[in-house]
């Protein structure tokens, strides 16, 4: 082994040791970090001289450990954050070691081929139209950005406007519609695209768009328009009625985009896909594979039914890029970046390890745990489940808002589990997101007991 390649051996060995120690601690450690950012020892000046790489890794692990949250734990139910399956984590290590720029088919054929295979598998699992373009983005926000950018490109093209040449100045008015309980990432993507705020459509008690309200709002639409739908409400987990709303959008020539950051995977399950009936008729879809699919961070998926639309928005041709003009699109023609890590490889590894049956079991298992939590918690005196538990979200109240806030604070302080507070339908709630593959019946029982304990302490 050359001296240059040997230089990696010791730091990688130390990183493996610290990684395994961290993973082994997850079953017993407090979920929250022990120290705040102000207490961590990272504020000193840059060292004057070099330090051995292995020593740096040891120092990094030692100094960071008190400030780490046990997000990969089966007892973490905060926000909508998944864990990482073993095959995905190991594949992500290879992505870093291989150090391939996953942008061009010619330059990095292995990573391009793997990502194309992963994309086909995802489209197949979700029952989406064959031939969709799949781009791998940083996360759900940028996946929404890609889908909406493709939609902007296409509806303006139909209106006779060349966006690439003329920009937005002077373009026909483009109207965007979304439910009142859309996720903030949709608002961000619209802002990035210069489309401003969406026209908001009334929703039902679970946050689902009311088709009649949408039809009324779009009654006078005759020009470019986009409809943003939701597969998986942040609080209730509910799904917009896809078939009806997409049909309304298409009646008016609008592009239908689905934000399915975590809920899109309901389409993979025979038990759950009734919730997304008609999903395949949309024009674009977005999801974050770190959530329900449990691959490492930095892996959103942007799926677009019309490849020409997304490639027109993001494609570029220059003399120094070697491209096959007649072949499939290069990876960089489907996402905003021209240079990126091969973030689709962990998706391939996870799907290869799970297979179709394992993927269905993963999704169904998350929902089963959410229902078990709902049943166990609703049996506690003074605890009310506020939503119909159709997917992985559970929202609780404890009588009045003050008690709910106090229980949330106490629960986080106790550290047995992590559940985040929120506000929904003008009430403070304790929001539970079941997103981790490793959560099991013991974790569910511990979570129920932890909530009961926190409530008892608040009640004195």
Secondary structure, DSSP 8 states (H G I E B T S, - for coil): --HHHHHHHHHHHHHHHHHHHHHHHTTTS-SS-SS-GGGSS--S---SS---HHHHHHHHHHHHGGG---TTSTTB-STT-----HHHHHHHHHHHHHT--TT-TTT-HHHHHHHHHHHHHHHHHHT--TT-EEEEESSHHHHHHHHHHHHHHHHHHHTT--HHHH-STT----EEEEETT--HHHHHHHHHTT----EEE-B-TTS-B-HHHHHHHTTT--S-EEEEEEBS-TTT--B--HHHHHHHHHHTT-EEEEE-TTGGGGGG-TTTGGGGTTGGGSSEEEEETTSTT---SS-EEEEES-HHHHHHHH----TTS---TTS---GGGSSS-SS---TTHHHHHHHHHHHHHHHHHHHHHHHHHHHHHHHHHHTSTT-EE-S--SSSEEEEE-SSHHHHHHHHHHHHHH-SSB-EEEEETTEEEEEEE---TT--HHHHHHHHHHHHHHHHHHH-
